[in-house]
């Protein structure tokens, strides 16, 4: 939500949020907040749930520590199962569209999607059973993007920021993950190691 500086203080941000929340109904709602937006979101019932670290830079080629292969849009069903186990969200349509526009990276027990974004590419989501698999997927993404701009948004709790930095992706900001009306816990077995984007979680 962005409000022109000349129009701030008139409650426009709140009105936009209230409209979006009404459309969501009683479903779980998530967002990534800037420091400026947090007071509004807290007043609307959102609570902090962790930090998101944006890493970006010119990617450095790396050799994954585990085998990674190329997938495609035909794998959407399996990708959606892993993503649902990690996030609790049904995002099959979103993943299919991302897979059609990008490169699907598969490892035993995880996947990632590398796609065009802004002035280069973004790697996300990265979903895996464990951090070793996540590191392999991230390394393969950096390898494929080597010499070009790459961005990745990492939940701080998964502790992959230092690894990303070894691939040329330095910490360049981030935000606070927030949640409202939390639903049932995700089925489990998989973890989200990198977001689709800060807007899409």
N, C-alpha and C positions, 0 to 999 in steps of 0.2 A: 504494500500500500504506500503510495507516494502522494503527498499533498504539496502543491506549490507553496513555496515559502511565504508568498504574499497572502495565501488563503489559510494559513495555519491559525489555530486557536479558535476556530469556528465549529469544531466538532465534526468536520467532514470525515476524518479518519475513523472516528467511532461509528458514524453512520454507514460507511462502507463495510466495516467489520461486522456490524449488526446485520446488514443485508446478507453478507456471505455466511454468517453463522445461521441465519434463518433458513437459508437454502440447504445447509448441511443437516438441519434438524437435530436429532439426538445422536447422530453418529459421532464417533471419535474425531477430534479435530487437532491437527498438528501444524506447526509453523516453525520457522527459524527467525528469531527476532534480532534486530539491531538494538544497541543500547537505547537509542531514541524511542524505539517502539515498545520496549518492554513495559513501561508504566501503563500504557493503554491496554496491552494484552493481559496484564495482571488484573486490572480492574474488570476485565471481561471474563475472568475465571480461568485463564491459562496459567499453568505452573511450569517452572523450569524443569527440564528433564535431561540436561547435559549440554555440552558444548560441541559445536561443529567447527572444524578447522579447515579453512580453505587453503590448499596448497597449489602452487602453479609455477610454471617456468618452462625453460627449454628442456625437454625430456632427454635423458641420457639412456643409451641402449644398455640393456641388462639381460642376463640369462636367468630365466625362471628356475627356481630350485625344484620345481615339479613340472611334469609334462602339461602343456596347454595346447589345445587344438582349436580350430575355427569351427564355429557353429553357424546358425542362420535362423531366419524367421520360422522355419519348420520346427524349431526346438521350443517354440513359445510355451507350449503346454508344460514342459518340464521346468523351464525358467520360472513360470508363474508359480509352480508348486514350491520351488525353493524359496522364491521371494515371499510367498505367503507364509511359509514356515518361519522366515526371519522377521517379517514386518507385521503379519496379521492382516495385511491388506490384499484385496483381490485386484491385481493390476495387470491382468492378462492382456487387455487391449493396449495399455500403455507400453508394455514390454514388446508386444508385436510391432507396434509402430517404431519403437526405438531400434529393434532388430532389423527392420526393413531399411532403416536409414543409416545404420552403422555396422560395426563388426562385432559379432558375438564371440567371446572367448570362453572356452569350456575347459575346466579341469575336473578331475574326479572329485566330486563334492563341492562344486561351486561354479559360478559364471560371472562374467563382467561384460559390459557393452561399451565400446569405444566409438564415439561419433563426433561429427563436426559440431563446433560450438564457439560462438564469438570469433576471436582472432586465431583460433586453432582447433583443438579438440578437447573433449572432456571424457573422463573415464568414470562411468557409473551407470547403474549401480554395480557394486562389487558385493556379491553374496557368497558366503562360503561356510563350510562346517567348522573351519579352524583358521587361525591366523597364518599358518604355513601356506595353505591353499590360497588365501587372500593375497599374500605377498607374491606368490607365483603369478596370479592373475594381474596384479598391478605391475609387476616387472615386465610381463609380456605386453601390457598396454604401453608402457614407457618405451619398450623396444620398438614397437610398431610406429610410435610417434616420435622416435628419436630425431633430434635436430629441429623439432617444431614445438610450438607452444602447446602445453597440456595442462589441464586443470583437474583436480580431484577434491571432493568435499568429504572429509573424514570425521566420523564421530570420535571425539577425543578419547572416549572410554575404551576404544579398541586399540589404542596406543600404536598406531602405524605412522604417526607424523615423522618420526626420525627416519623410518625406512623410506618414506616418500622423499625426504630431503636428499637421501643418497642417490635418488634418480633425477636430481635437478629440480625437484618440485618443492620450493621453499614456502614456509608459512606466510600467507599474505592476507590474513584477516579471518573472518568467520562470523559466528553468531551463536545465540543460545537457542537450543531446541526447546520448544514449549508444547504442552499438550492440554487439551480440555476434554472433558467427558470421556475419559479412557474406557475403552471397550475391553473385551476379553483378551487375555494374554495370547501372544502369537503361539502357534503350535510348537515351535522350538526345533532344535536340531541344526538350524542355520542362523547365521548372524549377518546383519548388514554392516559391511566394513567400509563402504563408500555409498553416498547418496546418489540417486538419479541426478538431483540438483537440489539446491537449498529450497527452491519453490515446490518441488514435487516429492521431497523426502526420499 
